Amino acid sequence: MSYVIAYPCLDVKDKECMKVCPVDCIYEGERILYINPDECIDCGACEAVCPVQAIFYQDDLPSNWKWFEAASEEFFEEDREPGKVYEDVEAIKKLPKKEA
């Protein structure tokens, strides 16, 4: 199990979670952040600092946002390096932009 970043992060990307992650398992897409489930140690540090409550333990992910788990898994089908911004998966790209 790991944590998953869901809809509230879309077009926000506060990145405080990236600063507190002890294992640097949070990666940046163009519109949202992603947690690598293979690298996450389930410490919960990211969840505690998220200003928009976008981070959920996998089992606690609201049912209407369960697809964010699959989007995250798809994002990590390719090798990623911390510190770079990557293209989002198609499901994220198709979402309407949120207004600031």
N, CA, C and O atoms as CSV, one atom per row, in Angstrom:
chain,resi,resn,atom,element,x,y,z
A,1,MET,N,N,0.836,-1.185,0.000
A,1,MET,CA,C,0.000,0.000,0.000
A,1,MET,C,C,0.878,1.245,0.000
A,1,MET,O,O,2.032,1.223,0.428
A,2,SER,N,N,0.302,2.310,-0.485
A,2,SER,CA,C,1.009,3.585,-0.472
A,2,SER,C,C,-0.022,4.700,-0.441
A,2,SER,O,O,-1.222,4.454,-0.317
A,3,TYR,N,N,0.452,5.901,-0.554
A,3,TYR,CA,C,-0.423,7.062,-0.626
A,3,TYR,C,C,-0.657,7.418,-2.085
A,3,TYR,O,O,0.151,7.096,-2.957
A,4,VAL,N,N,-1.784,8.093,-2.337
A,4,VAL,CA,C,-2.176,8.483,-3.689
A,4,VAL,C,C,-2.564,9.956,-3.665
A,4,VAL,O,O,-3.232,10.413,-2.737
A,5,ILE,N,N,-2.149,10.687,-4.676
A,5,ILE,CA,C,-2.534,12.091,-4.812
A,5,ILE,C,C,-3.714,12.159,-5.772
A,5,ILE,O,O,-3.667,11.608,-6.872
A,6,ALA,N,N,-4.783,12.848,-5.339
A,6,ALA,CA,C,-6.023,12.872,-6.112
A,6,ALA,C,C,-6.396,14.281,-6.583
A,6,ALA,O,O,-5.588,15.208,-6.541
A,7,TYR,N,N,-7.621,14.403,-7.022
A,7,TYR,CA,C,-8.135,15.594,-7.705
A,7,TYR,C,C,-7.814,16.949,-7.067
A,7,TYR,O,O,-7.493,17.882,-7.803
A,8,PRO,N,N,-7.882,17.108,-5.753
A,8,PRO,CA,C,-7.619,18.451,-5.209
A,8,PRO,C,C,-6.252,19.028,-5.585
A,8,PRO,O,O,-6.078,20.247,-5.560
A,9,CYS,N,N,-5.296,18.192,-5.927
A,9,CYS,CA,C,-3.959,18.663,-6.319
A,9,CYS,C,C,-3.927,19.187,-7.755
A,9,CYS,O,O,-3.032,19.950,-8.120
A,10,LEU,N,N,-4.885,18.786,-8.550
A,10,LEU,CA,C,-4.896,19.155,-9.965
A,10,LEU,C,C,-4.802,20.664,-10.141
A,10,LEU,O,O,-5.599,21.413,-9.577
A,11,ASP,N,N,-3.842,21.097,-10.914
A,11,ASP,CA,C,-3.596,22.508,-11.219
A,11,ASP,C,C,-3.229,23.344,-9.989
A,11,ASP,O,O,-3.283,24.573,-10.035
A,12,VAL,N,N,-2.855,22.678,-8.888
A,12,VAL,CA,C,-2.410,23.375,-7.672
A,12,VAL,C,C,-0.919,23.137,-7.468
A,12,VAL,O,O,-0.128,24.079,-7.456
A,13,LYS,N,N,-0.541,21.868,-7.308
A,13,LYS,CA,C,0.857,21.450,-7.126
A,13,LYS,C,C,1.612,22.333,-6.132
A,13,LYS,O,O,2.600,22.976,-6.488
A,14,ASP,N,N,1.146,22.359,-4.897
A,14,ASP,CA,C,1.777,23.148,-3.835
A,14,ASP,C,C,3.229,22.730,-3.590
A,14,ASP,O,O,4.075,23.578,-3.308
A,15,LYS,N,N,3.518,21.459,-3.692
A,15,LYS,CA,C,4.856,20.855,-3.570
A,15,LYS,C,C,5.415,20.804,-2.151
A,15,LYS,O,O,6.561,20.393,-1.969
A,16,GLU,N,N,4.653,21.205,-1.149
A,16,GLU,CA,C,5.122,21.063,0.230
A,16,GLU,C,C,5.354,19.584,0.533
A,16,GLU,O,O,6.263,19.233,1.285
A,17,CYS,N,N,4.533,18.728,-0.054
A,17,CYS,CA,C,4.676,17.286,0.149
A,17,CYS,C,C,6.030,16.784,-0.351
A,17,CYS,O,O,6.634,15.900,0.255
A,18,MET,N,N,6.493,17.346,-1.442
A,18,MET,CA,C,7.788,16.943,-1.995
A,18,MET,C,C,8.920,17.305,-1.041
A,18,MET,O,O,9.905,16.575,-0.929
A,19,LYS,N,N,8.776,18.427,-0.360
A,19,LYS,CA,C,9.820,18.888,0.565
A,19,LYS,C,C,9.945,17.987,1.783
A,19,LYS,O,O,11.047,17.793,2.297
A,20,VAL,N,N,8.821,17.429,2.257
A,20,VAL,CA,C,8.859,16.639,3.491
A,20,VAL,C,C,9.035,15.141,3.265
A,20,VAL,O,O,9.288,14.405,4.219
A,21,CYS,N,N,8.908,14.680,2.042
A,21,CYS,CA,C,9.031,13.246,1.772
A,21,CYS,C,C,10.463,12.780,2.050
A,21,CYS,O,O,11.403,13.268,1.422
A,22,PRO,N,N,10.637,11.839,2.987
A,22,PRO,CA,C,11.991,11.397,3.337
A,22,PRO,C,C,12.659,10.518,2.282
A,22,PRO,O,O,13.872,10.312,2.327
A,23,VAL,N,N,11.874,9.994,1.330
A,23,VAL,CA,C,12.451,9.106,0.317
A,23,VAL,C,C,12.306,9.656,-1.109
A,23,VAL,O,O,12.577,8.944,-2.076
A,24,ASP,N,N,11.888,10.898,-1.239
A,24,ASP,CA,C,11.754,11.549,-2.558
A,24,ASP,C,C,10.963,10.706,-3.554
A,24,ASP,O,O,11.399,10.490,-4.686
A,25,CYS,N,N,9.796,10.233,-3.119
A,25,CYS,CA,C,8.990,9.376,-4.000
A,25,CYS,C,C,7.870,10.135,-4.702
A,25,CYS,O,O,7.019,9.517,-5.342
A,26,ILE,N,N,7.853,11.466,-4.595
A,26,ILE,CA,C,6.816,12.276,-5.234
A,26,ILE,C,C,7.405,12.954,-6.466
A,26,ILE,O,O,8.423,13.641,-6.398
A,27,TYR,N,N,6.737,12.741,-7.584
A,27,TYR,CA,C,7.219,13.224,-8.873
A,27,TYR,C,C,6.218,14.214,-9.454
A,27,TYR,O,O,5.029,14.184,-9.137
A,28,GLU,N,N,6.727,15.087,-10.308
A,28,GLU,CA,C,5.904,16.164,-10.828
A,28,GLU,C,C,5.467,15.927,-12.269
A,28,GLU,O,O,6.287,15.697,-13.158
A,29,GLY,N,N,4.157,15.989,-12.475
A,29,GLY,CA,C,3.592,16.022,-13.809
A,29,GLY,C,C,3.300,17.469,-14.164
A,29,GLY,O,O,3.536,18.367,-13.356
A,30,GLU,N,N,2.799,17.696,-15.344
A,30,GLU,CA,C,2.521,19.065,-15.770
A,30,GLU,C,C,1.390,19.714,-14.973
A,30,GLU,O,O,1.401,20.925,-14.754
A,31,ARG,N,N,0.400,18.899,-14.534
A,31,ARG,CA,C,-0.758,19.457,-13.836
A,31,ARG,C,C,-0.989,18.884,-12.446
A,31,ARG,O,O,-1.805,19.418,-11.695
A,32,ILE,N,N,-0.298,17.819,-12.088
A,32,ILE,CA,C,-0.535,17.155,-10.809
A,32,ILE,C,C,0.751,16.455,-10.376
A,32,ILE,O,O,1.647,16.223,-11.188
A,33,LEU,N,N,0.831,16.124,-9.101
A,33,LEU,CA,C,1.964,15.371,-8.562
A,33,LEU,C,C,1.568,13.903,-8.443
A,33,LEU,O,O,0.384,13.582,-8.332
A,34,TYR,N,N,2.550,13.020,-8.466
A,34,TYR,CA,C,2.319,11.581,-8.398
A,34,TYR,C,C,3.242,10.965,-7.348
A,34,TYR,O,O,4.407,11.347,-7.243
A,35,ILE,N,N,2.724,10.015,-6.574
A,35,ILE,CA,C,3.526,9.272,-5.601
A,35,ILE,C,C,3.854,7.911,-6.208
A,35,ILE,O,O,2.961,7.182,-6.639
A,36,ASN,N,N,5.140,7.578,-6.235
A,36,ASN,CA,C,5.559,6.280,-6.758
A,36,ASN,C,C,5.222,5.211,-5.716
A,36,ASN,O,O,5.809,5.208,-4.633
A,37,PRO,N,N,4.286,4.299,-6.022
A,37,PRO,CA,C,3.876,3.306,-5.030
A,37,PRO,C,C,4.979,2.321,-4.655
A,37,PRO,O,O,4.931,1.718,-3.584
A,38,ASP,N,N,5.965,2.156,-5.520
A,38,ASP,CA,C,7.068,1.240,-5.220
A,38,ASP,C,C,8.120,1.876,-4.315
A,38,ASP,O,O,8.921,1.171,-3.702
A,39,GLU,N,N,8.120,3.200,-4.233
A,39,GLU,CA,C,9.109,3.907,-3.413
A,39,GLU,C,C,8.528,4.437,-2.103
A,39,GLU,O,O,9.271,4.682,-1.153
A,40,CYS,N,N,7.220,4.614,-2.043
A,40,CYS,CA,C,6.562,5.172,-0.860
A,40,CYS,C,C,6.722,4.225,0.331
A,40,CYS,O,O,6.517,3.018,0.203
A,41,ILE,N,N,7.090,4.783,1.493
A,41,ILE,CA,C,7.271,3.976,2.706
A,41,ILE,C,C,6.096,4.132,3.674
A,41,ILE,O,O,6.178,3.690,4.820
A,42,ASP,N,N,5.020,4.748,3.229
A,42,ASP,CA,C,3.787,4.888,4.012
A,42,ASP,C,C,3.967,5.666,5.310
A,42,ASP,O,O,3.309,5.370,6.307
A,43,CYS,N,N,4.851,6.656,5.304
A,43,CYS,CA,C,5.095,7.414,6.537
A,43,CYS,C,C,4.009,8.453,6.815
A,43,CYS,O,O,3.804,8.834,7.968
A,44,GLY,N,N,3.309,8.914,5.776
A,44,GLY,CA,C,2.238,9.885,5.950
A,44,GLY,C,C,2.671,11.325,6.075
A,44,GLY,O,O,1.830,12.200,6.280
A,45,ALA,N,N,3.959,11.602,5.959
A,45,ALA,CA,C,4.448,12.981,6.091
A,45,ALA,C,C,3.811,13.890,5.049
A,45,ALA,O,O,3.481,15.039,5.343
A,46,CYS,N,N,3.639,13.388,3.850
A,46,CYS,CA,C,3.056,14.190,2.763
A,46,CYS,C,C,1.601,14.546,3.042
A,46,CYS,O,O,1.176,15.678,2.814
A,47,GLU,N,N,0.853,13.585,3.529
A,47,GLU,CA,C,-0.572,13.799,3.804
A,47,GLU,C,C,-0.769,14.914,4.827
A,47,GLU,O,O,-1.684,15.729,4.705
A,48,ALA,N,N,0.090,14.939,5.824
A,48,ALA,CA,C,-0.040,15.911,6.912
A,48,ALA,C,C,0.180,17.351,6.467
A,48,ALA,O,O,-0.367,18.268,7.079
A,49,VAL,N,N,0.962,17.572,5.424
A,49,VAL,CA,C,1.286,18.949,5.018
A,49,VAL,C,C,0.519,19.429,3.786
A,49,VAL,O,O,0.657,20.589,3.398
A,50,CYS,N,N,-0.267,18.584,3.177
A,50,CYS,CA,C,-0.977,18.976,1.954
A,50,CYS,C,C,-2.056,20.015,2.280
A,50,CYS,O,O,-2.988,19.721,3.029
A,51,PRO,N,N,-1.936,21.225,1.725
A,51,PRO,CA,C,-2.889,22.286,2.056
A,51,PRO,C,C,-4.273,22.107,1.428
A,51,PRO,O,O,-5.222,22.787,1.818
A,52,VAL,N,N,-4.392,21.198,0.460
A,52,VAL,CA,C,-5.688,20.995,-0.196
A,52,VAL,C,C,-6.260,19.594,0.062
A,52,VAL,O,O,-7.207,19.183,-0.608
A,53,GLN,N,N,-5.697,18.868,1.019
A,53,GLN,CA,C,-6.151,17.522,1.384
A,53,GLN,C,C,-6.315,16.620,0.157
A,53,GLN,O,O,-7.349,15.980,-0.032
A,54,ALA,N,N,-5.271,16.590,-0.666
A,54,ALA,CA,C,-5.302,15.800,-1.900
A,54,ALA,C,C,-4.653,14.434,-1.755
A,54,ALA,O,O,-4.720,13.621,-2.677
A,55,ILE,N,N,-4.026,14.164,-0.613
A,55,ILE,CA,C,-3.257,12.930,-0.452
A,55,ILE,C,C,-3.999,11.982,0.478
A,55,ILE,O,O,-4.388,12.349,1.587
A,56,PHE,N,N,-4.188,10.751,-0.001
A,56,PHE,CA,C,-4.948,9.749,0.735
A,56,PHE,C,C,-4.166,8.451,0.803
A,56,PHE,O,O,-3.468,8.079,-0.140
A,57,TYR,N,N,-4.294,7.756,1.950
A,57,TYR,CA,C,-3.788,6.396,2.009
A,57,TYR,C,C,-4.618,5.600,1.006
A,57,TYR,O,O,-5.823,5.820,0.886
A,58,GLN,N,N,-4.001,4.707,0.309
A,58,GLN,CA,C,-4.642,3.972,-0.784
A,58,GLN,C,C,-6.020,3.424,-0.392
A,58,GLN,O,O,-6.973,3.557,-1.159
A,59,ASP,N,N,-6.135,2.815,0.782
A,59,ASP,CA,C,-7.404,2.235,1.227
A,59,ASP,C,C,-8.450,3.293,1.562
A,59,ASP,O,O,-9.642,2.989,1.602
A,60,ASP,N,N,-8.022,4.526,1.803
A,60,ASP,CA,C,-8.940,5.602,2.185
A,60,ASP,C,C,-9.306,6.525,1.029
A,60,ASP,O,O,-10.011,7.515,1.226
A,61,LEU,N,N,-8.845,6.216,-0.150
A,61,LEU,CA,C,-9.115,7.040,-1.323
A,61,LEU,C,C,-10.619,7.026,-1.608
A,61,LEU,O,O,-11.202,5.952,-1.754
A,62,PRO,N,N,-11.262,8.202,-1.689
A,62,PRO,CA,C,-12.704,8.229,-1.983
A,62,PRO,C,C,-13.017,7.481,-3.282
A,62,PRO,O,O,-12.241,7.528,-4.236
A,63,SER,N,N,-14.142,6.802,-3.309
A,63,SER,CA,C,-14.474,5.942,-4.451
A,63,SER,C,C,-14.516,6.701,-5.775
A,63,SER,O,O,-14.155,6.146,-6.813
A,64,ASN,N,N,-14.950,7.955,-5.755
A,64,ASN,CA,C,-15.008,8.719,-7.002
A,64,ASN,C,C,-13.626,9.119,-7.504
A,64,ASN,O,O,-13.495,9.595,-8.631
A,65,TRP,N,N,-12.600,8.934,-6.691
A,65,TRP,CA,C,-11.229,9.260,-7.093
A,65,TRP,C,C,-10.333,8.025,-7.185
A,65,TRP,O,O,-9.116,8.158,-7.318
A,66,LYS,N,N,-10.914,6.834,-7.116
A,66,LYS,CA,C,-10.115,5.601,-7.190
A,66,LYS,C,C,-9.282,5.541,-8.469
A,66,LYS,O,O,-8.210,4.937,-8.481
A,67,TRP,N,N,-9.759,6.151,-9.525
A,67,TRP,CA,C,-9.045,6.086,-10.802
A,67,TRP,C,C,-7.706,6.813,-10.744
A,67,TRP,O,O,-6.848,6.581,-11.596
A,68,PHE,N,N,-7.506,7.698,-9.748
A,68,PHE,CA,C,-6.209,8.365,-9.606
A,68,PHE,C,C,-5.114,7.357,-9.243
A,68,PHE,O,O,-3.946,7.563,-9.572
A,69,GLU,N,N,-5.486,6.288,-8.578
A,69,GLU,CA,C,-4.529,5.225,-8.263
A,69,GLU,C,C,-4.017,4.584,-9.553
A,69,GLU,O,O,-2.816,4.369,-9.711
A,70,ALA,N,N,-4.926,4.283,-10.464
A,70,ALA,CA,C,-4.536,3.704,-11.757
A,70,ALA,C,C,-3.724,4.702,-12.577
A,70,ALA,O,O,-2.777,4.319,-13.263
A,71,ALA,N,N,-4.092,5.978,-12.508
A,71,ALA,CA,C,-3.343,7.011,-13.241
A,71,ALA,C,C,-1.912,7.089,-12.727
A,71,ALA,O,O,-0.972,7.244,-13.507
A,72,SER,N,N,-1.752,6.980,-11.416
A,72,SER,CA,C,-0.417,7.017,-10.824
A,72,SER,C,C,0.404,5.800,-11.254
A,72,SER,O,O,1.579,5.924,-11.599
A,73,GLU,N,N,-0.220,4.638,-11.229
A,73,GLU,CA,C,0.478,3.427,-11.672
A,73,GLU,C,C,0.903,3.551,-13.132
A,73,GLU,O,O,2.008,3.153,-13.499
A,74,GLU,N,N,0.026,4.102,-13.957
A,74,GLU,CA,C,0.352,4.300,-15.375
A,74,GLU,C,C,1.517,5.283,-15.537
A,74,GLU,O,O,2.399,5.073,-16.369
A,75,PHE,N,N,1.514,6.350,-14.742
A,75,PHE,CA,C,2.582,7.350,-14.801
A,75,PHE,C,C,3.946,6.706,-14.567
A,75,PHE,O,O,4.932,7.086,-15.199
A,76,PHE,N,N,4.001,5.731,-13.658
A,76,PHE,CA,C,5.275,5.099,-13.309
A,76,PHE,C,C,5.587,3.851,-14.133
A,76,PHE,O,O,6.502,3.102,-13.789
A,77,GLU,N,N,4.845,3.618,-15.210
A,77,GLU,CA,C,5.205,2.529,-16.120
A,77,GLU,C,C,6.521,2.840,-16.824
A,77,GLU,O,O,7.215,1.935,-17.286
A,78,GLU,N,N,6.858,4.120,-16.903
A,78,GLU,CA,C,8.141,4.553,-17.458
A,78,GLU,C,C,9.046,4.972,-16.308
A,78,GLU,O,O,8.563,5.412,-15.264
A,79,ASP,N,N,10.355,4.838,-16.493
A,79,ASP,CA,C,11.303,5.274,-15.474
A,79,ASP,C,C,11.236,6.785,-15.319
A,79,ASP,O,O,11.146,7.516,-16.306
A,80,ARG,N,N,11.279,7.242,-14.090
A,80,ARG,CA,C,11.218,8.673,-13.781
A,80,ARG,C,C,12.377,9.046,-12.870
A,80,ARG,O,O,12.867,8.219,-12.101
A,81,GLU,N,N,12.809,10.296,-12.964
A,81,GLU,CA,C,13.849,10.827,-12.088
A,81,GLU,C,C,13.277,12.000,-11.311
A,81,GLU,O,O,12.585,12.840,-11.887
A,82,PRO,N,N,13.553,12.073,-10.007
A,82,PRO,CA,C,13.087,13.227,-9.233
A,82,PRO,C,C,13.679,14.522,-9.787
A,82,PRO,O,O,14.780,14.536,-10.337
A,83,GLY,N,N,12.928,15.599,-9.630
A,83,GLY,CA,C,13.435,16.904,-10.028
A,83,GLY,C,C,13.092,17.323,-11.444
A,83,GLY,O,O,13.428,18.432,-11.861
A,84,LYS,N,N,12.434,16.460,-12.181
A,84,LYS,CA,C,12.025,16.798,-13.548
A,84,LYS,C,C,10.503,16.896,-13.600
A,84,LYS,O,O,9.809,16.337,-12.751
A,85,VAL,N,N,9.994,17.604,-14.593
A,85,VAL,CA,C,8.552,17.687,-14.815
A,85,VAL,C,C,8.222,16.810,-16.017
A,85,VAL,O,O,8.809,16.957,-17.090
A,86,TYR,N,N,7.275,15.897,-15.823
A,86,TYR,CA,C,6.919,14.940,-16.865
A,86,TYR,C,C,5.514,15.193,-17.399
A,86,TYR,O,O,4.677,15.803,-16.733
A,87,GLU,N,N,5.279,14.718,-18.593
A,87,GLU,CA,C,3.954,14.794,-19.195
A,87,GLU,C,C,2.989,13.941,-18.378
A,87,GLU,O,O,3.327,12.832,-17.962
A,88,ASP,N,N,1.799,14.460,-18.154
A,88,ASP,CA,C,0.784,13.718,-17.410
A,88,ASP,C,C,0.228,12.573,-18.248
A,88,ASP,O,O,0.364,12.556,-19.471
A,89,VAL,N,N,-0.399,11.620,-17.570
A,89,VAL,CA,C,-1.080,10.533,-18.270
A,89,VAL,C,C,-2.330,11.103,-18.945
A,89,VAL,O,O,-2.813,12.168,-18.561
A,90,GLU,N,N,-2.843,10.404,-19.932
A,90,GLU,CA,C,-3.974,10.895,-20.729
A,90,GLU,C,C,-5.194,11.240,-19.879
A,90,GLU,O,O,-5.852,12.250,-20.130
A,91,ALA,N,N,-5.506,10.421,-18.879
A,91,ALA,CA,C,-6.690,10.678,-18.050
A,91,ALA,C,C,-6.603,12.033,-17.352
A,91,ALA,O,O,-7.616,12.712,-17.187
A,92,ILE,N,N,-5.411,12.425,-16.946
A,92,ILE,CA,C,-5.217,13.726,-16.294
A,92,ILE,C,C,-5.276,14.840,-17.336
A,92,ILE,O,O,-5.893,15.879,-17.104
A,93,LYS,N,N,-4.644,14.626,-18.466
A,93,LYS,CA,C,-4.632,15.648,-19.521
A,93,LYS,C,C,-6.039,16.008,-19.982
A,93,LYS,O,O,-6.294,17.150,-20.366
A,94,LYS,N,N,-6.948,15.046,-19.947
A,94,LYS,CA,C,-8.312,15.258,-20.436
A,94,LYS,C,C,-9.193,16.038,-19.459
A,94,LYS,O,O,-10.256,16.524,-19.846
A,95,LEU,N,N,-8.772,16.163,-18.218
A,95,LEU,CA,C,-9.593,16.882,-17.239
A,95,LEU,C,C,-9.618,18.372,-17.554
A,95,LEU,O,O,-8.607,18.931,-17.979
A,96,PRO,N,N,-10.769,19.025,-17.348
A,96,PRO,CA,C,-10.815,20.476,-17.563
A,96,PRO,C,C,-9.909,21.189,-16.570
A,96,PRO,O,O,-9.743,20.744,-15.434
A,97,LYS,N,N,-9.335,22.283,-17.001
A,97,LYS,CA,C,-8.466,23.080,-16.117
A,97,LYS,C,C,-9.306,23.653,-14.983
A,97,LYS,O,O,-10.428,24.112,-15.194
A,98,LYS,N,N,-8.744,23.618,-13.779
A,98,LYS,CA,C,-9.404,24.237,-12.633
A,98,LYS,C,C,-9.014,25.706,-12.590
A,98,LYS,O,O,-7.868,26.062,-12.866
A,99,GLU,N,N,-9.959,26.543,-12.247
A,99,GLU,CA,C,-9.668,27.970,-12.140
A,99,GLU,C,C,-8.954,28.257,-10.836
A,99,GLU,O,O,-9.229,27.626,-9.815
A,100,ALA,N,N,-8.040,29.205,-10.872
A,100,ALA,CA,C,-7.254,29.551,-9.680
A,100,ALA,C,C,-8.088,30.290,-8.662
A,100,ALA,O,O,-7.584,30.656,-7.600
